[in-house]
Amino acid sequence: METGTGLVRALIAAVEHKCDLINMSYGEPALLPDYGRFIDIVNEVVDKHRIIFISSAGNNGPALNTVGAPGGTSSSIIGIGAYVSPAMAAGAHCVVQPPSEGMEYTWSSRGPTADGDLGVSISAPGGAVAPVPTWTLQSRMLMNGTSMSSPSACGGVALLVSAMKAEGIPVSPYTVRKAIENTASSISDAPEEKLTTGHGLLQVDRAYEYARQAKKLPLVSYRISISQVGKSIPKLRGIYLRGSNSCQQTSEWTVQLNPKFHDDASNLEQLVPFEECLQLHSTDSSVINIPEYILLTNNGRSFNIVVNPVNISSGLHYYEVYGMDCRAPWRGPIFRVPITIIKPIALSGEPPVLSLSKLYFKSGHIERRFINVPIGASWAEVTMRTSAFDTPRRFFLDTVQMCPLKRPIKWESVVTFSSPSIKNFSFPVEGGLTLELSIAQFWSSGNASHEPTCVDFEIVFHGIFIDQKVIALDGSESPMRIVARSLLASERLVPVATLNKIKIPYRPVDSNFCPLPTSRDRLPSGKQIIALTLTYKFKLEDGAEVKPHLPLLNNRIYDNKFESQFYRISDSNKCVYSSGDVYPSYVKLPKGEYTLQLYIRHENVQILEKLKQLVLFIERKLEKKDCIQLSFYSEPDGPIIGNAAFKSSVLVPGEPEAFYVGPPSREKLPKGAPPGSVLVGSITYGIVSSFNKKDEQHAPASYSILCIIPPSKVDDTKEKGVSVETKKSISERLNDEVRDTKIKFLSGLKQDNEDNKSAWTELVASLKSEYPKYTPLLAKILECVLQESTSDDKISHHKEVIVAADEVVDSIDKEQLAKLLSLKPDPEDEESQKTKRKMEETRDQLADALYQKGLALAEIESLKPDESTEASAKDVFEENYKELIKWVDAKSTKYGTLTVLRERRCGRCGTALKVLNDMIQEDSEQPKKKLYDLKIQLIEEIGWAHVSAYEKQWMHVRFPPSLPPF
């Protein structure tokens, strides 16, 4: 999908190449209309550089309030809806019996926007047999959507601009927009259809004649800003009344009308002389009251509108207030104030029900109902019945609710009915908000039939009202009290809560600012874009599906003040596993350490400075077996005592019911989750009534529940170990502490030069004489020798490894070790448990010493191939290997390399390759370069040159030399 970086660079390129037109078919839902970093730059491109911007309105219809950003929500962009004509239906879509009249596609997005703007400017053909890439193995194919209507309109406007240039007519986004809107062909006479089709279907010839006649008019756009008298609400671009309360009283609105000239307009020649006498009109004077005239100058003018919706019928009503030039009425409306009023139906009954009988549909027909959802409702259940008809019918069901500072709450379903049939649906609702219910027969469904579709529709509202929308468990043993009420009718209360994800917070370990030097990252204003790169580190103890989450930035692209939020996840090999932008996605990662880099761009370094410590959440899915089902109780001590379980109840209208949700038990918490992490999931309370008891379905209204991970359990084994140690004398315990400290100090010494090497050797000799045959000391010495692998004399180094490994092996009484490991310890005897753990640690030290010795022997043989034929050398390696397999599985991922080397020495390269492949596949960690290098060596020894070449190419992917640039 589109990225903020790509969008801004495209605008910069359009200005640099002096483009006249931009077409864009991307779009997303937005939290706020006409807002965001991209919109700010678009405004500059249109107002200063005079580029005409055309974009798709969206494909989320047929409900209202579905226009997407930026095409349907931005003042500087011309939003295009999708229209299908009878000829297109017949020729492109191959419909058996095309419609007699053209119409808007069912899925084309509708207005208004959340701040009252029309949303759709004009409509254009929304389908075409269009060229496609050759990888599809065809040259053209049928495509439809507002992504087709937008370039169609752009092509028409390109013809208009070309003609205007040829005639010497000044080209401006303002005059071009006014020309195409005021000359568009109306598709329907119904006023509310403007929310669907905009001002009508593009007519290039009429727009051209309009532009010729308006040649000498000032290049100006008329911007309106609306506020309600007596309320401090943000400025609006239209009047939009949607709630039941707002439709029961008269309201007054102030409209500020300002002429907007291009940024390079002359003060004396254009701004000062500007003056227009405007006559105001409304489409219905019984509802809309306005003044008759205003005189508009460059400084703007305000006037008031009084809206009286008290006596209008329920449903959708659309009005306009527009201004006409008294001296040139041929210009048509030079500005419009869109006024949308939705008066909802109030329901009654227990539970509240809306029944719609005998609704008749034909192809493309839409029925809308607006319902005042009762307070206390949380879900709705729908039953839809269709009568008998000859061919299957396809229906779109959409519901939309508008909530301040939130994306539209939308539910949709596309369903095909056979004759006759009944279907049930359920969906969540928000009590107290107006609900739009749109039922539409798809535009091409049932075209071959003359029979209308008769539909009976019933919607019933249910609800369980909870005093807290989000349930937060604080990590203690205390349960959380929940109070449930039913405000509408009797409901079954059956709470179910599941925690299925964990979110772990991280702060950046590094941050870096970088001014971007290239011209493609220099804004049209001349300002240079600055990039902030944040680096996060996280570790997975086991493989898991994870997703990064940035609450401040995610899920907003056009309505975001930052133009980029690109991220990538890489491992210690610099291999990139995942990358993303606005909508992060889950990626399956193996065990290991990872780096996430976040790339944010803005022109203001002071704003970026505030993000240097931006919190990132790594969200991890819990496997199904690890998901936590929470329990409910009727008493506060239920989680501790283990009784008083709460299963279900019947809520009587108005009567509260209290119960507790208990925290997850300590044993069920995810292993390795750091304190402060958050378990998240969902909780539901009700049961859908349209299902029988056998097929019970939980209500679709779900709410968030979270639990903070508490501090880890205190390790009491240390205290028990202290009680055992107290059997020793103080002197013995002091000597043990001194010995362990010396061993720990040994591992921190470097051997980077001759003096340090000599000092380290002397210290080792001293410790060996002081603590002879002490296995932990000798194992630590072996570890230090292995770390010092930079010696030029590799054979001498490997011999040192062999000597150190032999000392570890010789220090262990193997017969005694085998005897103790074979005994099963008494689970109630702490001393025997401690002995068992110590023996297992000793066995691991023995196995590691044998493994490292075997690797060193194999390395010496490869460096001295002439000596590898000696029987004695073979016997040492083989004897060492046979000793190793007595203690561990030599084919495991930890020790399997030695098995591979043994099979290779014996000339069994195929067997060695099989063992190595098994190791690579079974290894749950990140790829290890040594294993893949060894794999290529084996393949080359077998003589498979083509396989070797293939594996070498993949090495660049598995182990890239560096991370790719942003």
N, C-alpha and C positions, 0 to 999 in steps of 0.2 A: 504494500500500500504506500501511499504518499508519506513523506517525512517533512518535518518542518524545515530542515536544511535544504532539501530539494526544492520546496515551494519558494523559499526566499531567493535561492539562486536563480530560479526560473524568472522571477520578477526582475532581478538585477539584469539578467540577459535580455529580457524584453525591452527594458529601457536602453540598454547599451546598443541594441540593434535597431532602435527607433521603430519598434513595431506599432502598428495601428490598432491591432486587435489581439486579444487573448481569449482562447477558449479553454475551459477546464471542466472536466467531468468528474473530478473527485468530490467527495462530500461526506460529512459525518454529522450525527446529532450534536447539538451544542448546549452547554449549560446556560450561556448568556448570548443573546443575539447581538450582532454588530459590535463584537468585542474581541480583542485579542491582538497579539503581535502581528500576525499575518494580515489581519484586517487593517491595522494601522499603516502597514507598508502599502497595501492595496490602495488605501485612500490617497497616499502620496503619489502613487503611480498614476492614478486617475486624475487627481486634481492638479498636479504639477506637470506631469509628462503627457497628459491628454490621451492615454491609452484606454480604449473601450474594453471592458472586462465582461465576458459572458460566461455563465456557468450553469450547470444542471441544478434543478430544484430538488431532486431526490426521487427515490423509488419506494417510498414507504407509505403510500396511500392505501386505502381510500379515505382514511380518517383525516380530520382537520388537524392543524398544528403539527404536521409531519414534515414540513420543509427542512432541508438539511443545511448545514453551514459548509461553505460560505455562500453558495449560490442563492439560497432562499432566505438568508437572514441578514445580508449586508447591504447597506444603502448604496455603496459605490458599484455593486455588481448587479448585472441584469440576470435575474433568475428565470430559467426556461422550463416550462412544463411540457409534457409529452402528449401529442395529439395523434389520433389514428383516423384517417379518412376512409370512406368506402372503397376508393381505388386501392389504397394501401392494404386494406383488409383482404381484398380479392387477389391482388397481384403479388404481394409480398408474403402475407400470412396464409394464403390459400384457403380462406374461409369459404365453406360451402355456400352460404347465403350471406353476403356482406350486409352490414347495417345500412339503412337508407340514409342516415345522416352521420357525419363525423362526430367524434366524441373524444374526451380525454381518456387515456388508458386508465384502467382500474387502479393500477399500482402507482400512478403518478402522484407525487406528494402534493399536499394542499396547504394553504395558509390558514389562518394568519400566523405570524410569529408571536412569541410570548409577549413582546412589547407592542403588539397591535398592528404591525406593518402588514401589507398585503401578502408578502412572501413570494408569490409567483408574479413575474412582470408580464410576460407574454408566453404563448405556446407555439410549438413548431412540431413538424412531423417527428414522431419518436421511434421510428423503425426504418431500416434500410437493409438492402442486400449490399453489404459493405466489404471492402478489401480486408483480408486477414493475413497474418504471417504465413510464410510458406511451410513452417513446421506442421501446420494443420493439414498439409497435403491437399489444399484447395486454395483457389485464388480469392473466392468471395463466399460469404455466408450471411444468413439472415440474423440480424441483431436488433434488439430494441431496448429502450430505456431512455431516461432523460440524458444519459450519456450519448445518445444518438440525436435527441432533439436539440441539445446545446450546440454541437458542431453544425447542425442544419441551420439553426438561427444565425450562427456566426458566419456561415457562408453567405446567407442572405444579407447580413449587415455589411460583409465585405464588398458585395456588389454595390450597396448603397454608398459606402465610403469611396469606392473607386469612381462612381459617377460624380460624387460631390467634388472630388479632387479634379476630375476632368473639367467640371464646370467652374472651378475656382471658388467653390463654396467652402467657407471655413469649416473644418472638421473638429468637432468637440464631443466628448462623451455625453455632455449635457444635452446638446441639441439633437444628437443622434438618438438618444434615449427618448426624448420628448417626441421625436418624429415617429418612431416605431410604436410607442405606446398610444399616441393619439390617433394613429391611422390603422391600428390593428382591427381585424374583423371579429366582431363579437360572435361567439359560438352559441351562446344561450341568452335569452332575454331575462332569465331569473337573476336578480341582483347578487344573490349569494354565490352564484356560479363564478363570480370573479375570484373567489378564494381558490377555485379549482383551476381555471384557465388563465387567470390574470386578466389583462385588458383585451385579450383575444388572440387570434391567429396572425402571425407576422404577414404583412403585405408590403413587399419591397417597393412596388411601383407607387403605391400611395405615399409611402414614407419619402420616396425621392421627390415627389411633387411638393410635399410639405417642406422638405429641406430647401428646395429652390425658392419657395415663397418666403421662408424665414431667413433668407440669406443675410439680410441686413440687421437682424435682431441681435441683441447682446448675447454673448456666450455665457449663460448663467444657469445655474441649477437652483431650484427652490427647496431649501431644507426646512423641515418642520421639526419642532421639539415641543412635546405636549406634557403638561403636568395637571394633576387634579387639584382644584382649588381646595385649600384646607388640609392637604396631605403632603408630607415631605417624601414623596416616592421618587425613584430615579426617573429621568427624562424618558419619554416614550415617543414612538414614531406613529402611533395610532391610538384609538380609543378601543379598549377591549373589555367588555363586561361579560363575565362568565358565571359568576356565582348567583345564587338565589337572592341573597341580601342586596347585592348591587342592582338587581333588576326590580326591586321593590321601592326604589326611591329615585328622585331626580338628582342628577349630579352635574356639576359645572366644571369645565375644563378650559385651561388657558393654552392657546396655541401660539408659539413663537415662530414666526415665519421670517427666514433670513435668506436673502439672495447670496449664492456662493459663486464667486468668480474664480477663474483659474489663478494659480499662485502668481503668475507673471503678468496679471492684468494691470493696466495703467491706472493710477489713482485719478488723474485729471481727465483722461480721455474716456474711461469706462465706469469707474466707481462713482465719481461725483455727479455726472449727468444722469445716472440711472434713476428712473422714476416711472412707476406704473400704477394706473388706477384700475383696481380689480373689483369686480362684482362677485359677491359670494353667493353660492347656491347650495342647497341640500337636496338630497334625493327624496326626503320625506319630512316636510315641515311640521307634521303632527308629532313627530318624535324628536327631531333635531331643530333647535332654534339657534339662529346665528345673526350677526349684523349684516347689513346689506352691502356696504362698500368698505374698502380700506385703501389707503394710499401707501404704496410700498416704495421705500427708498433703500439705499445701500445699507443703512444701519438696521434694517429689518423693522418688523411691526408685529405686535401681538393682538390677538382678539380672543373672545371667549365663545365657547360652545356650550349650550345647555342640552343635556340628554335626558329625556323623560320616557323610560321604558315601561312604566307601571302598567299601562293598558295594552301592551302588545301581547300576542299569544305566545305560548311556549314553543320553543324551537330556535332555529337559527335565523337571524336577521342581519342583513348587511346594508349599510348606508354609506354615503360619501358626502363630504363637504368639499367643494372644489371652487377654485377661483378662475374667473374668465377676464381676459383683457378687454376693458370697455372699448378701447380704440381698435382692437383687432380680434373680434370674437372668432374669426376663422382658425385661430391658433388652438382652440379647444381648451380644455382644462390645463392651466399652467402649473397648478399644484393640486394635490388631493389629500384629504384627511380621511383615511379609512376608519370606519366605525363598525365594529362587529359586536353584536349582542346575542348572547346565548342564554335563553331563559329556560331553566331546567324544569322537569316535572317533579313535583313533590309526591312521594309515595307514602302509603299508610298500610296498616295491617301487621299481623304478627305471623310470620316474618313479612317484611315489605316485598311486594310482588308487582311486577309490571308485565301485563299480558298484551301481546300484539297479535291480533287474529286477522287472517285473510290478507296478508301482505302479498301483493302481486308483483312479480319481478319479470323483467325481460333482460336481454343482454345489455350489460353496462349500467343497469339501474341500481341506484344506491338509496337505501333508507337510513336516515339518521334519527336517533332519539337521544335526547339529553336529559340525564337523570340526576337529581340531587341525591347523592349517595348518603344514606342516613348516618349520622354520627354513631359510631360503634360497630359499623360494618367493616369486615376485614376480608371477606371474599364473596363472590357471587357465583351462583349456579344457574346455568342456562340449559334449557331444553328447546331444541329446534326440530320442528316437524314439517315435512314437505308432502304435498299431495302427489297424486299419480301424474306422471308425464312420460313422454316417449323416450327421450335421450337423457343421459346423466347431466347434471348441472353442477358447476363449480362455483363455490361461494367464498368470498373473503369476509372474515369477521374481525373487526378491529375495535379496540376500546382505548381511549386516551383520557388521562386526567392530567391537569396542569397543577404543579406545585411550585411555589416561589423558589428561585435559585436552585432549581433541579431540572434535569432533563425530563421531557414528558414521560409520564408513567404509561407505557404502552404494552398491550397484550394483543396478539394476533394469532389467527388460525386460518389456514386454507384447507377447505374440506370439499369433497365431491359427494353429492347425494345421488343415489339411485332411487327409482320410483317404487312406492313411497318409502320414506325412512324417517327414523328418529335418531338424533345424536345429542349427547350430553357433553357439556363443557363446564369447567370451573376455572376461575382466575382470581388473583388477588385484587383488592380495591382499597382505596384510602377513604375512610369515612369523613364526611363533611365537605368533600370536593365534588364538583360537577363531573359526571362521567359521560363521555360521548360514546354511543354504541353505533357502529356503522356496519350495516349488512349490505353486501354488494354481490350481485351476480356478475361473474367475470365477463369482460366485454365480448369475448369470443365464444362463451359457453351458451349452448342452446340456440345458436344462430340458425340452424337448419330446421328448427321447429317453430310452428306458429302458436304453440301452446305456452301461455305464461306459467311461471312457477308460483304456486300458492304456498305461502309459508306461514305457519303459526309459531310464535316465538314467546317464550316466557323466561323472565329473569328474576331470580329470587335472591335477596341479600341476606347473608348470614354474618355473624361476627362474634368474636370473643375479645372483649376489650381488656388489655393488660396495662397496668399502671406504668410499666417500664418497657420501652421499645427494645432496648438492648440490655440483655442480662449479662452482668459482669461479675464473675467469681474472683475473689481477691487472692486466691492461692492458699488460704487458711482452711482449717477443717470445718469452718462454719458454713452452713448452707445459706442459700439466698431465698428470701421470702418473695413470693409472687402472689399478687391479688388479681383474680380474673373475674370479669363481669360479662353478662350478656345483656345488652341494652335493647335488643330487638325482639327476641323470642327465645324459647328454651333451646339450649344447645348442649350437646355432649362434650364434656371437657376431657380430652385424652392427650395429655402432654407427652411429647416425644422430643428428646434433645440428643444430638450427636455432635461430637467434636471430631472433625476429620482433617484438619490442617493445623500446622504449627507455623507461627511467624516469629522469626528471630531477628532482632534489630541489630544493625551495624552502623558504626560511624566510619567515615573515610580515614584511611591510614595515610593518604597523601592527596594533595590538591595542587593543581598547576594551571596558571593562567597563560594564555598564548594569543596575542593579536594575530589574526589570520592575514597573511601577507598578500594573497592573490586577489586579483581584481574581481573575481566572481564572489568574493566575500566582502566587497565594499558596497555599502548601500547606495541607492541613487542620490541620497543627500550628501554623500561623500564620507560618511562615518564608517570606520572600520569595525567589523564584527570581532568580538573577543570570545574565545572558547575557554571554558572551564572544564578541566578533566579531573574527575574524582575517582580515586582508586579504593576499592573495598576488597578485603580478604575474608574468605570463609572456608570452612572445612566440613566435609561430610564423612562421618564415621562409617556409613554404609551408603550404597547406591540408593538414589531417591529421585523422584520427580520434583523439581523446584521451579519457582517463578519469582523473579525480582518484583518488588512492589514499592513504588514511590508515591505515597499518598498526595503529596503536593502537586505532582506533575502528571501522573498517569491518567489516561482516558480523556485527555483534553488536547486537541491539536490546534484547531482554529480559534478556540476561545481560551487560549493560554498566552500569557505575556512572555513566555520563553519560546524561542523558535525551534529549539531542538532538545531532545531528551534521549539521545541514542545511547544504547548500552551494548556491551558484549561480555561474554563469560568465557574465560580461557583457563587452561590447566597449567601445571608447572612446565609442560613441554611447549608452551606458547601455542597450543592447538585451540582454536576457537570452537566452542561447542554450540553457542547460541548467540544471537544478536537480536535486537528489537528496538522499538521506539515507543509510541504512545500506548499501544496495547501489548504489554508483556505476555509471553506465552510460557507454558510449562516445557521444560526440557529434562530428559532423563540423564542424570550424571552418575558416573561410577564413584566409588570411594576415592577420596583424595582432597588435596588443597586446591582452591580456585581463586581466581582474581576476577572481579567485576569492575570494568571501567565505564564510567558514565560521562557523557559528552554533552554539555549544555552551552548554548550560544546566546549572546546578547551584546548589544553595543555599549551598555553601561557597566563598567567594571564594579561600581559601587553596589549595584543590584546583585551581581554575581558573587561579590564578597559575602553576602548574607547566606549563600548556599554552600559555603566551604565545609560546613559540618552537617550537611543534609543527611537525615536518617534514611537508611535503606532497610527494608524488610526482605528477608529471604523466606518466601512462603513455600513450605514443603507439604506435599500430600502424604497423609498417612495411608499405609496399605490397609486394605479392607479389614484384615484381621487385627489391625492395631487401632482402628477407629474406636472411640470411647463413647459408649452409650451411658448417659447420665441417669441416675435414679431420682425419683421424687418421693417426698415424705410428707406426712401430715403433722409431724412433730419436729421441733428444732434439733433434738438429740438423735433423730433417726439415723443419720449417717454413722454415728459412733455406736449406738446401741444395736443397730441393725434391724429395727422393727418399724412399725407404723408406715409401711410403704403406701404411697398414694398412686393409684392406677388410673381411676377415672371418676367422673361425677357428672351430674346433670345440673346445668346452671339454670336457675329460675330468673326470668327477666328482672333486672334491677338489684338482685341479691348478690353480694360479693362472695367469692370462695377463695380462701387463702391456702397455699401449700408451699412446700420448700423444694428447691432443686439442690441436690447434693453435689459437692465437688468430686472430681474423679479420684479414685483411690491411688495411693502412691505407687502401687505396683503397675498400674495402667499407664502412667506417664511415660512419654517417649524417652528412650535411653539417650543420654548425652545432651538433653535439652538444657541449655544454660538457664539459670534463674533470671526472671524478667522476661523470658519469652512468653508468647501468648498462644494458647490453643484456641482455635476459632471453629465455629460450626453454626448450626441452625437449630431452632426450636419451633415446633408447631404445637397448636393447642386443640384444634377442632377436627371434626370428621365430616367429609362431604356427605350430605344426607341423601343424595340421589343414588348412592351405591348401597347394596345390601350388606348385611353383616359379614358374610363370607368374603366379599370383595371390598372390605373397608379401605377407603383411601383417605389419607390425611389431607386436611384443608390446604389449598395452595398458598395461603398466607403464612409465610415463614419469617422469622425474625432472627437477628444475630445473637449469638451467645458466645462468650469468650471466658477464658480462664487463664490467669497469670500463673506461670510455672513458679512454684515456691522454691526456697533454698534447698539444696541437696541434703540428703540425710547425712548426719554426722557419722563418720566411719568409726564404729565402736570396736573394730578389730584391733586398732592401735592400742586402745586402752587395755583390751584383753591381753595383747602382746606385752604390754608393760607389766601386767600382773605376773606373766611368766618370767619376764626378765628380772623381776625383783628377787627371784630365787638366787640370782648371781650376786656376788659381793659388789660393793661400790667400786673397788679397785678393778674387778673384772669388767664391769660395765663401762668404766672410764677408758680402759684399754681398748674395748670394742669401738667406742665412739672415736677415739684417736685413730684407730686403724681405718675405720670407714671414711673418716675425713681425709686421711692421706690418699686413699684410693680415689676419692672424688677429686682431690686436687691434681692427681696424676693425669686425669683425662683432660684437664684444662691447659696443660703445658704444650707449647708448640715446639716442633722440631724443624724450624724453617732455616736454620743455619748450623754450622759445625759446632759452635759453642753450646747452643740449645740442645742439639742432638747428644752431645757428650754429657751435659748435665742431666738430661732425661735418662740416659743409659745408666749413669751412676745412681740416680734415684731408684730406678727399677731394680738394680742389683742390691741396693740397700733394703728395699722392701721385701725382695725375695728371701734374703737372708733372715730378715726379721719375722716374716710370716711365710715360712716354707710350706709348699703344698696347699696354700689357701686358694681354693678354686675361684672365688669372686675376683681376687686380685689378678690371677693369671688370665681370667676371661677379659678383664679390663685392659690388661697389657696387650692381649691379642687385638682387641678393638682399636687401641691406639696405633698398633702396627699397621692395621688395615687402612686406617685413615691417612697414614703417611705414605701415600701411593705415588708421590711425585718424583721419586728417585729415578735417576737416569739409568742406573743398573737394575733393570727389572728382575733379572734372575736372582740377584742378591736379595732384593726385596721379597720375592716369593719364598726364598729359603728362610728368611726371617719369619715369615708367616708360618711356615711349616714347623719351625722350632717352637714358636709361641703356641701353636695349636697342640703340638705334642706335649708340652708342659701342662696344658689344661687337661688333656686326656689322661696323662700319667697321674695327675693329682686326685683323680676320682676312683674310688673303690667301686668298680663296675658290678661286681657280684653283690655287694651290699646294696647298691642302688637298685638293681633289678629285683632283689628280694623285697625291699621296702615299697617299690612301686607296685608290686604284685599284691600287696596286702591292702584290704579295704579298711579305711580308717573308721574309727568309731565317731559317728556324727555328733555325739554328746561330749566327746573328749577333745578339748581345745588343744591339748598338747599333741595328740595324734593328727589333728587337722593341720596344725602348724608344720609338723614333720612332713606331711604329705605335700604341702605347698613348697617346702624347701627342696624336697626330692624332685619335684617337677621342674623347679628352677634349675637344679643341677643337671637334670637330663637335657634341658634345652641348651645349657652351656656346653655340654658334651657333644650334642648333635651339631651345634654351630661350629665348634672347633673341628670336628671331623669334616664338615661341609667345606669350611674355608681351606682346610688342608688339601682336600681333593681338588678344589679349584686351583690352588697354587701348584699342585703337581701337574695338572693338565696344562697350565700356562707355561711351566718350565719345558714340558714336552713340545709345545708348539713353538717355543723360542729356540729349542735345541733339538730339531727333528732327528739328527743323527743318533742321539742318545735314546730316543723314544723306542728303539727296537730292542733295547736291552731287557731281558726277562725280569731282572731285578726291579727295574723301574715300573714295569707293568704290574709286578706283584704288589708293590707298595700301593699303587693306586687302587688295585682290585681289592686288596685286603682292607684298605681304608673304607672303600665303598661298602663292602660286606659288613663291616663294623657299624656303619651308619644305618643300614637298613634294619639292624637289630632294634633300633630305638625309635625310628620315625618312618613315615611313608616317604620314600625318596622320590616319588613321582608327584608329590604335592607342589603347589606353586612356590613354596618357600625353599624346597630342596631339589626341585625337578631339574634345574640346570645341570647338576652333577650327573643325573641319569642320562640326560641328553649327551653330555661329553663322553660318558662311558660307552653308550651305543655308537657314537661316532668313532671312538678309538677302536672299537671292535669291527668297524667297517659296515655297520648297520645304519646307514644314513637315513633310510626310509623310516625305520623305527624311531630314530632320534627326532626326525621331523614330526612324526605323529605325536610323540610325547610333548614336543615343544608347542605344537598347535593346541594340544589339550591344555597346556599351561596358560597360553595366551587367552584362550576362550574362557577358561574357568577363573582367571584372575579378575576379581571385582574392582581392581584399582585402575588408575590411569595406565596407558601403554608404557612399557619400559623399553627404552631404546636398545639396551644390550640384548634383549631377547629377539628383537627384530633383526639386529645385526647378525646374530647367530643363525637366525632362520635363513637369511640371504646366503651366508656361508655354506650352510648345508645344501641349499638348492643348487648353488654353483658346483659343489662337489658331486652332486648327483648328475649334473650336466643339463639342467633345465634352464637354458639361457633366457627363453622367453618369459618364464615365470620370475626369474631373477630380475629382469628388466621391469616387469610389472610391479614387483615389490619395491624396487628402488624408486619408482615414480610415486608410490604411495608414501614413502618415507618423507617426502616433502610436505605431505598433508598431515601425517601423524606427528612429525617433529619439525615444524617450520623454523627457519632461522630467527624470525622475529614476528611480532604481532603486526597485522596490517594496519595502515594508518586510518584514522577516522576520515 
